[in-house]
Amino acid sequence: MNLNIIQITSAFMVLFAIIDILGSIPIILNIKSKGQGVYPLKASVVALLILIAFLFTGEGVLKMFNVDIHSFAVAGAFIIFIFSLEMILDVEIFRNKGPEGSSSIVPIAFPLIAGPGSFTTLLSLRAEYSLETIIIALVLNMLFVYLVLRSTSKIKKLMGEGGIYILRKFFGIILLAIAVKLFTANIASLLN
């Protein structure tokens, strides 16, 4: 197993930006304000299991529909592009309206953390990085998600709404650059 710290960091940043747990703090605080319990460990572990399962089965599902990883990566680039526009322009294009249930599982673990954006991103990352690199980046992200979920009230006090807003804009621009990179790296394979 040949691990590259730069690749792990890059995969971590892509997932960090798309999962956007810091940008989700207002949603999490709203859930807590309604008296619903948020269990950080449960939400993080369930999200990690969902994402790892999709990482391994997602490509098989694509093959059933005769779609290759490069095509999916280009489609993923469009999705990531749209997510970046949401973050930069403060518009809502994707709406997460999950069923009622345990707030740690629905809507936090799924679809807030493990949702369409992270699924698309995982399969797009498979075109660029090794499975080991992606799994390490996922585990590191879920550790960060766990810490954020445990500390939502403290983070809000520390950063303030303005700080969270600026962080969301910053990661929106990073996501936009990543979308362009994914598109240009995979479109050549499709055109050949």
N, C-alpha and C positions, 0 to 999 in steps of 0.2 A: 504494500500500500504506500503510494507516494503522495504525501500531503503537501500542498502548497499553501502557505499562510496567506499569500496575496489572493489566491483564488477563493479560499475559505472566507476571507474578509469581504471580497467582492460579492460572493453568493449571500453572505450574511446581510450585507447592505441592501441588496435587491429585495430579499425577503423582509427585512426590517421595514423598508419603505412601503412595500405592498401590504404587509400585515398592519402597519401603522397603528400600533397599540397606543402610542402617545396621543395620536389624533382621535382615538376611541375613548379617551378618558372622559369627555363629556357624556358619552353614551353610558359608560359604566357608572358614572356618578348619578346619572338619571335613574338607572336601574336600582342602585342602592337607595336613592331617595324615595322610591316607591315601596321600600321595605322588603325588597327581594334579596335573598342571600346570594352573595358572590363568593364562591370558593376557589381561590387562586390555583391551588394545586390540582384540583379536579378539572378546572377549565383548561389549564396548560397541558396536562397529561392527555386529556381527551382530544384536544386540538392536535397535539403531536402525533397521536396514534392515527387520527384521520388523515393527516398530511403524509405520513410515512406510507400508509396503506395506498393512498392515491399515487404516491411516487412510484410504487412498484406495480400497481395494476393499471395506472392511467395509460401507459403505452400499449398494453394489451387491449384495452378498450378502443384505443385509436386504430389498432390493426384490424379489429372487428369491422370498423367502418372504412378500412382501406385508406387511412390518413397517415402520412409519415410525420416524424418528429419535426422536420424543418417547416412543413406546412403549419403544424400546430404552433411552432415558435413564432412564425410570422403572424398568425392569428393572435397569439399571446402578446406580441408586440403592440398590436392594435388595442387590446384590452388594457395593457399597462399604460399606453398612451392616453386612453380615456380616463383611467384612474388619475394620471398625473394632471390632466386638465381639471378634473374635479378638485384636486388639492390646490392647484394654482389659482383657478378662477372662482372658487367657492360656489360651485354648482353641484347639484346632485343628479347624476345620470343613472347610476345603479342604486336601487332601493333594496334594502334587506328587511323583508317583512316575513320573518319566520313564524312557525306555529307557537302557541303558548306552551310553556313547559318550564323546566328547570332553567333558571337564568344562567347558571354556570355552563350548561351544555348549549341551550338555545336561549338567547342569541349569541352568547359570548364565544364559546368554543367553536360553534358552527351557527351562523355563517360569518360572524365578525372576524375571528382569527383564521379559521380554516374555511374559506369561502371561494367563490369563483375566481377572484383575483389571485389568491395564493395557489389554487389548483393550476391555473393557466401558467403562472410564473414557475411552478415546480417543473412542469413539462418543458417549458421554454429553457429552463436552466439545464435540463438533461442534455440539450443540444450543445451546451458550452462546457459543463463541468462533470467530474466523476460523481458516482453515487455517494461515495464516502464524503466528498467535499460538501455535497448538498445536505447529507444527513447531519454532519457536524454543524453546518450553518443553521439547520432547522433546530437542532437541540439547543444551540446557543441562543437562538431567537426565542424559544419557548422558556428558557431560563430568564431571559429579559422580560418576557410577557408575564411570567410568574411574579417577578419582582415588582413590575408595574402594577399588576392587579392587587398585590399586597399593599402597595403604597399610593393608591390613587389620590387619596385625600391629601397626603403630604406633598405629592408632586404638584397638585393643583395650587397649593399654598406657595410652594417654592418657585414654580415657573410662572404662575399666574396665567390667566387666559391669553394674554398677549404673547407670552413666551411659547405656549403650546401652539398658538396660531402661526407664529414665525417658523417654528420647527416644522409644522405641516407644510408651509410654503416651500421651505428649503428641500424637504424630501420630495415634494411634487416636482421640482426642477431636476433633482437626481433621477427620479423615475422617468421623466421625459427623455433624458439623455440615455438611459438604459433601454427604453423602448426603441429609440433610433438605432442603438447598437445592435439589439436583437434583430431588428428588421433588416438592417444592411448585412449582418453576418449570415442570415439564413435565406434571404431572397435570392442571392447568387446561386445557391444550391438548387433552388427551385427552377430558376431560369435556364440552368444548364441541363 
